[in-house]
Amino acid sequence: MTSELSLTENQRNYRLAVVPGDGIGPEVTQCALAVLDAAERAFGFSSTRDHIAAGAKHYLATGELFSTDIEQRLRANDAILFGSMGDPSVAPGILERGFILAMRQRFDQSVNLRPVRLFPGVKTPIVGLTPERCNLVIVRENTEGAYVGRGSTVHAGTPRAVAIQESVNTRAGVERVVDYAFRLASSRRKKLTLCHKTNILVEAGKLWQDTVNDLAARYPDVETDYVHVDAMCFHLPISPERFDVVVTDNLFGDIITDLGAVIQGGLGVAASANLNLDGCSPSMFEAIHGSAPDIAGMGYANPAGAIMSLAMCLAHLGEADAALAIEAATVQVLGSMEGLSGPSMGGTTEQIGQQIACLVTQMSQSQEPPLAGLSIMSGIKSTSIK
């Protein structure tokens, strides 16, 4: 998992695993790779790519999920670019638990990082919301909580059925995520908000709140705050400017980040990173939309989320200039679109990807820094590996 860095900047090479997956995943991933091609030519680095078959079609044909072979192939890379996974032909939970959760846990991708940024010109359903008011990052714990994949059902299929679903929170798991969130807040606007449900989930909530309180002494420059998760669903759309960095558990994070995506323009434009914090395993980068099998192959999928995830990947690897150029190019194209999905985008998935790739080339020749003060990349590299 070590990139091949030579003594000359022009020979920087990174090993990148590419998992297109299901539905619209291959389409948006192909766009991201076209943008990566443009960035490599423009900024003087290269990548060696390992395309890995996984997902519903592969599972139905082979029965393979997150096997030892796939794990070893992924582990040999510096980062993973992930499309999407899921299809009605496979029962819910098989791919999610058998591949996605298994990968996060095996590679110790303890932080799910989701920027919520409304960029200039991008349409939002929140009336009156301006870009200056919407610039936050949600830090979601990514390997514990309700997503540990543990539970059981007795008397299944009868009126006496009983289902038990476990949620596990450890001090070590919570602390590393909270510490990351503090470091990120310290590099941004210096405010950290814990989102939980401490009045009902008393034991887990106390563990999270105690951890925030204990770590706050290490970061005296960061102001701390608390919001119940149900209140967060009210405040986030109406007053997102209240928040800078939000830290939360796995389940609550899954929910409020989708709400955040809607605020910033929709699931198709939202990016995410699944970060391994100590560099012992590759981190994974993906758009937060699902596989959307109903529009697969129609050219209706917005590739912006996948391309922004690529930008986060490059920021994580240290290619900051390329990351900023990709982000700025994507924002410019998004701001010119009538709609952010379907026919109203004004072009197919591939055409939009090509527009962004061309703009990346142009921006690499510009003397002006892109998106000064507006970038979602702020703090990603400095806080990714402790």
N, C-alpha and C positions, 0 to 999 in steps of 0.2 A: 504494500500500500504506500509506496514511496514514488513520487513523481520524479522523472528523469530530468533534473535541472542541470544544465551544462554551465560552463564558465561564461558563456556569452548569452545575453538576454534573448537573442534571436533563435535559440534552440531549446526554449522551455517546452517540455512535453509532459502531458498529463494522461494518465490512464483513466478512461471513462467507460463505465458499464452503462449500457443503454437497454432499458426494459420497456418496450412500447406498450405491451399489455393488450387490453381489449377495447372494443368499441371505437371511440374517437381517439384513444391513446396513440395508435400508430400515426394518425394524421397530424396531430399537434406536435408529436415528438419529431416527426420528419421536418416540420417547420422550424422547430428549435435547433435541429442539427444544421439546417440551411443557414440559420443566423450564426451558429457557431462557426461554420465554414468561413463566413464573411468576417467574423471577429478574428479568427486565426490569421487570415491574410492581412488584416488591417493592423493588428497589434503584435504580430511577431511571435506567436506561440503555436503549439500544435497539440493534437490529442490522438491517442491510440484508443480506438473504440471497440468494445466487445459487445456485440448485440446478442442478447440473451432472450430466448423464447420462454415465456411464462404467461399464465393467465388461464382463462376459461377454456379456450380452444386447445391449448397445450395440455391442460389437466385432463380434459375429456379424452384426448388421444393417448396420453401416456400415464396418467395417474400421478404425475409429478407435481409437487408443490414446492416448498422451500427445502429442497433436498441437500444432502451434503455436497453434491457436485455443484449445484447452483450457488450454494454458500461460498464454496472455495473460489469459484469464478468471480463472484461479486467482490469477495474480500481482497482479491488481487488488484483492485482498482483504487484510485484516489477518491472517486466520487461516483454516485449512481444517479443517472437521469431516468426518471420513472414516468411512464405515461398515465395509464389508469388500469384498473382491474375490476372485473365484474361482468356478469352476463346472466340473463334469466335462465339459461340452460344449466347453470350450476346453483345449487341450493344456497341461500344466504348463510354466511358464516364460514363456508369451506375455504374460499379464497382469502377472505379477510383474516381469518385466524390462522389458516394454514400457510399463508405466504406473507401478507403484509405485517401482521402482528409478530409473526415469527422472525421476520427480518429485523424489525425495530428492536426486539428484545435480544436477538442473537448478536446484533451489531451494537447494542447498547446505545441506540439513538435516543437519548434520554430527553432531548428538547425538540418539540415541534414548534418552529418559529413561523409566525404568520403576520406579516405586515398588513396593516389596514390603512391605506393611503389613497385619498381621492386626488387624482391628478387633474391639472387644468384641462378643461374641455371635455372631460369624461362625464357622461351623464349618470346621475344618481337618482333613485326614486325618492330620496329625502328632499323635500321642497326647501329651498333656501340654503342648503348646505354648500359651503365653499371649501376649496382645497386647504385654505389656511386653518380651517377648523377640524380637519380630519387627517391626523398624522400620528398613528399609534402602532404599537407592536404587541401582539399577544404571544406570550410564552406559555405553551401548554406542556405539562408533564406527559411523557410519551410512552412509557413502558409499564406503568403500574395502574392503580385505580381500578375502575370497573373493566378495564381492557386487559387484565391479566389472563383472560380466557379460562377462568375456572368457575365451575358451577355444576349443578346436577338437577335432574328431575326424577321424582319417584311417582309411581302410579300414573305414568304418562298415558294419555289417551282416555283417561277415565275422569269422572266427576271429582275424584279425590286427588287429582294431580297436584303435586307440590313442586315448585321450581325454586331453586336457590342459586343466586348469582353472587359471586364473591367480588369484593372490592378491597384491594390491598394497598396500603400506603406505608412506606417505610421512611424513617427519619433520613437515612442516607439518600434515598431516591428523591425525597422532597427537597432536601438541603442543596443538592447539586443543581437542581432546576432553579430554586429561589436565588442561589448565589449567582447563577448565570443572569437571571433577570435583574438583580441589583447591578451587576457589572454593565449590562446593556443600558439600564436607566442612567447610570453614572456617565455614560458616553453620549447620552441624548439630553433630554430636558429635566432629568434628575427627579422623576416622580415614579414611584412604583405602587400599583394597586393590586391587592390580593382579592381575587374573586372566588367565593366559595359559598357554602350554606351552613355556616357555623351554628346557627340556631336550631337546626334539625340534625345534620350530620355532625353531632357534637364531638365525637372522638377524633374522626378524621380532620374535622375543621380545626380542632384545638392543635393537632400536630402541625398543620399548615401555619396557623397563626403564631404558634410558639416559635416555629422556625424563622418566620419573617421577623419577629421581634428580636430573636437572638442574633440574627445576621445583620440587623439594622445598625448595630454598633460598629460594624466594620465599614459601613458606608454612610458616614455622618452627613455627606452632601446630598443624600437622596431622601426625599420626603416620602413617607409611606401612607397608604390609605387602604380602606377595606370597603367592598361592595358585595352584597348578597347577589347570587347569580340571577335571581329573578329580577332584582332591581337593575342589574347590568343590562338585561334585555330591554329595559325602559330607557336607561340613560345613554346607551351606546348609539342608538339611531338619532336621538334628539340632541345630545350634547357630547359628541365624541371628543371635543377639545378638552374635556375634563381629564382625559387619560393620555398617558405617555407610554409606559410599559405596564401591561397587565399580566400577572402570573396566576395560573389556575391549574386545576387537576385535569386528568385526561378526559373524562366525560364532559365536564362543563366546558372545557376548551374546545372540544369537538363541536359543541352547539354554538357557542358565541362567536367562533371564528367564521362559521357560515353566515351568521347575521352580519358580521363585519364585512364579509365579501359582498353581500347585497348592498351595503352602504357605499362601498367603493365602486360599484357599477355592475356587480354580478359575479357569479361563480367562475365565469370564463376568463376573468381578468385577474383573479387572485392567485398568488404564488405561495409556496411554502418550502421550508427546509426541515429535514429530520436530522438533527445534529448529534454526532458522536463527539463528546466534549474533550476527550483526551487523545484523539488521533490514532487510537489503536484499531479502529475499523472505519470503513468509508461512511460518510454521510450521504443522505439520499434527498433528492430535490424533485418536487412534483407540483403540478397545478392541483388545486384542491377540488376541482370539479370531478365528477365521477366518469364512468365510461360512456354514458349517454348512448346506449345502443340504438335508440330510436332515431338518431340523426347520423349514425356512423355511415361514412361513405358518401354523404350528401354534400359535403363542403360547407356545412353550416356551423361547424365548431369554431369558436374563437381561439386562436392559438396563443393569445397574449399571456395567459396564465402559465403555459408551458415555457414560453420564451422568457418571462420574468423569473421563473424558477431557474432557468439556465443562467440568468444574470446573477442570481443569488449563489449559484454553484461557483461561478467564476470569482465572485467576491470572496467566497470562502477559500478558494484555492490561491488567492492573492492577486488575481488579474483584475485589479480595481478599475483601471481605465476602460477595459473591455466591458466590464459589468455596467459601468455608468453609461457607456455609449449604447449598449443594448437596451437598457432601461429607458433612456431618453428617446431612442428611436421608436420603441413600443408605445410610449406615452404620446408621441407626436401622431402616430397612426391612429391610436385609439381616439384622440381628440378630434380627428377629422371624420370619424364614422358616424352615420346617422343612428345606427343601432349597434348593439354589442353582441348580437347573436342572430343566427338565421339569415334569411335573405336581406334583411335590413342592414347587414354589415357593409354592403356595397361591393363585395368581392368574396371569393371562395376562401376557404381555410388556407389553401396553398398560395393564393394571390396575396393575402394579407401577410403571410410569412415572408414572401419575396419582397414586399414593400419594406418591411422592417429590416430585412437583410441589406437591401440597397441603402437605406438610411444609415445603417451602422457604418458602412463604408464611407459615406459622406461625412459623418460626424467624426470619424477618426482623423479627418483632415482639417477639422475646424480648430480654431485657436481658442474658442470659448469653452469653458468647462460646462458640461451638460448638467441640467437640473440642480444648479447650486442651491443648497439649502432644502431641496425637495426630495432627495433620494431616499428610498426605502433601504438602501444599502448601509446606511449609517450604523456603525457599530458591529456589523456582522463579522468582519474579519477579526477585529480586535478582541471579540468575545467568544469566537467559535472554539478555540483551543486554549485551554487555561495553562 
